[in-house]
Amino acid sequence: MSDRPHETVLLDVACDALMPRAGGLYLDCTLGRGGHTREILERSGPDGRVIALDRDPAALAAVRESLAGYGDRLELHQLPFSRAAEALAGRKVDGVLADLGVSSPQLDDPERGMSFRHEGPLDMRMGDDVEETAYELVRRLKDDALADVIYEYGEERASRPIARSIKRAIDEGAMETTKHLADAVHRVLGWPRFGKPDTATRTFQALRIAVNDELGELERLLAALPSLVKEGGRVVVISFHSLEDRIVKHTLRDEPAWQVVTKKPVEPDEAEGERNPRSRSAKMRVAVRRAEEGEQ
Ligand SMILES: C[S@@+](CC[C@H](N)C(=O)[O-])C[C@H]1O[C@@H](n2cnc3c(N)ncnc32)[C@H](O)[C@@H]1O
């Protein structure tokens, strides 16, 4: 197993969009390995502060060491970002960054069970606030409901035969590992061919999104943000698939608290795409907090 460090996507572009100011207070909803957080701390001067969240205890443990030098300018919370208000405890911030999805260390850890590239238990939970594993989910859902999850969150047209194949494997006692899940998909869509994307990609994405309620988390975060950001403060969201991007686009456009800055989403340039293939699907949207009615 190669353990890739997490390469931060749109590092400078996202921090340029956030425009950290000296002495500002910022919320990083998705700490990961701390790439964006470090850059915000660097750009916001000796009095700038970041409150950073991650639901994954491994992310917090790694950053506690690597960013220890920033002392109490960095405040860490193990929380799902839908509960950002708890971490802020009444404070308002000058800007918010959310770099959604999973990190490379999460994908590369076989014990997390997130990838068909590594054999491990069929878990997929990002943090210990998530109760149900992917294995438990596929056992609990009836065929139709499982097919709906695979169709909706994976945009997978062969969702029904894949759901049946998964259920058959459960009956045969062969659905406990990521390899079992990949095999169940490959039995329907064919075995991976060299140089082609693995046909199990969409099903893995769908189950990961469902296990972690990723879209619900995003909707609840976006609903909470207007009351957490100061007037003139900025929100920067980087998403990695169309389902997330659609939610970000519509919420920022339809919520009167936001003035959208990015008419079109910003994407990594060619050089970043070459260097970091994971970045290729990234889309960044930015908005500024308007004054509340009645405010100057
Ligand atoms: C793409 S990585 C962030 C990388 C980070 N920007 C960096 O520079 O290293 C996404 C991180 O967000 C976390 N995450 C995803 N969804 C979350 C949620 N709903 N609440 C809290 N953390 C979440 C994941 O555990 C992961 O560590």
The ligand as a Tripos MOL2 file, in Angstrom:
@<TRIPOS>MOLECULE
LIG
   27    29     1     0     0
SMALL
NO_CHARGES

@<TRIPOS>ATOM
      1 C1        -10.5170   16.7990    1.3070 C.3       1 LIG1
      2 S1        -10.1000   16.5510    2.9710 S.3       1 LIG1
      3 C2         -9.6110   18.1730    3.4900 C.3       1 LIG1
      4 C3         -8.1740   18.4480    3.2190 C.3       1 LIG1
      5 C4         -7.6600   19.7500    3.8150 C.3       1 LIG1
      6 N1         -8.2660   20.9140    3.2120 N.3       1 LIG1
      7 C5         -6.1460   19.8080    3.7070 C.2       1 LIG1
      8 O1         -5.6420   20.8010    3.1630 O.co2     1 LIG1
      9 O2         -5.4620   18.9010    4.1670 O.co2     1 LIG1
     10 C6        -11.6630   16.4430    3.7250 C.3       1 LIG1
     11 C7        -11.6330   16.2620    5.2320 C.3       1 LIG1
     12 O3        -12.9070   16.6470    5.7010 O.3       1 LIG1
     13 C8        -13.3590   15.7460    6.6470 C.3       1 LIG1
     14 N2        -14.8130   15.7410    6.5620 N.ar      1 LIG1
     15 C9        -15.5760   15.3410    5.5320 C.ar      1 LIG1
     16 N3        -16.8760   15.5120    5.8220 N.ar      1 LIG1
     17 C10       -16.9210   16.0400    7.0690 C.ar      1 LIG1
     18 C11       -17.9840   16.4740    7.9130 C.ar      1 LIG1
     19 N4        -19.2560   16.3560    7.5380 N.pl3     1 LIG1
     20 N5        -17.6710   16.9960    9.0970 N.ar      1 LIG1
     21 C12       -16.3660   17.1330    9.4920 C.ar      1 LIG1
     22 N6        -15.3260   16.7320    8.7510 N.ar      1 LIG1
     23 C13       -15.6030   16.1990    7.5380 C.ar      1 LIG1
     24 C14       -12.7460   14.4210    6.2760 C.3       1 LIG1
     25 O4        -12.6240   13.6050    7.4280 O.3       1 LIG1
     26 C15       -11.3940   14.8450    5.6950 C.3       1 LIG1
     27 O5        -10.3900   14.8150    6.6770 O.3       1 LIG1
@<TRIPOS>BOND
     1     1     2 1
     2     2     3 1
     3     2    10 1
     4     3     4 1
     5     4     5 1
     6     5     6 1
     7     5     7 1
     8     7     8 2
     9     7     9 1
    10    10    11 1
    11    11    12 1
    12    11    26 1
    13    12    13 1
    14    13    14 1
    15    13    24 1
    16    14    15 ar
    17    14    23 ar
    18    15    16 ar
    19    16    17 ar
    20    17    18 ar
    21    17    23 ar
    22    18    19 1
    23    18    20 ar
    24    20    21 ar
    25    21    22 ar
    26    22    23 ar
    27    24    25 1
    28    24    26 1
    29    26    27 1
@<TRIPOS>SUBSTRUCTURE
     1 LIG1         1 GROUP 0 **** ****
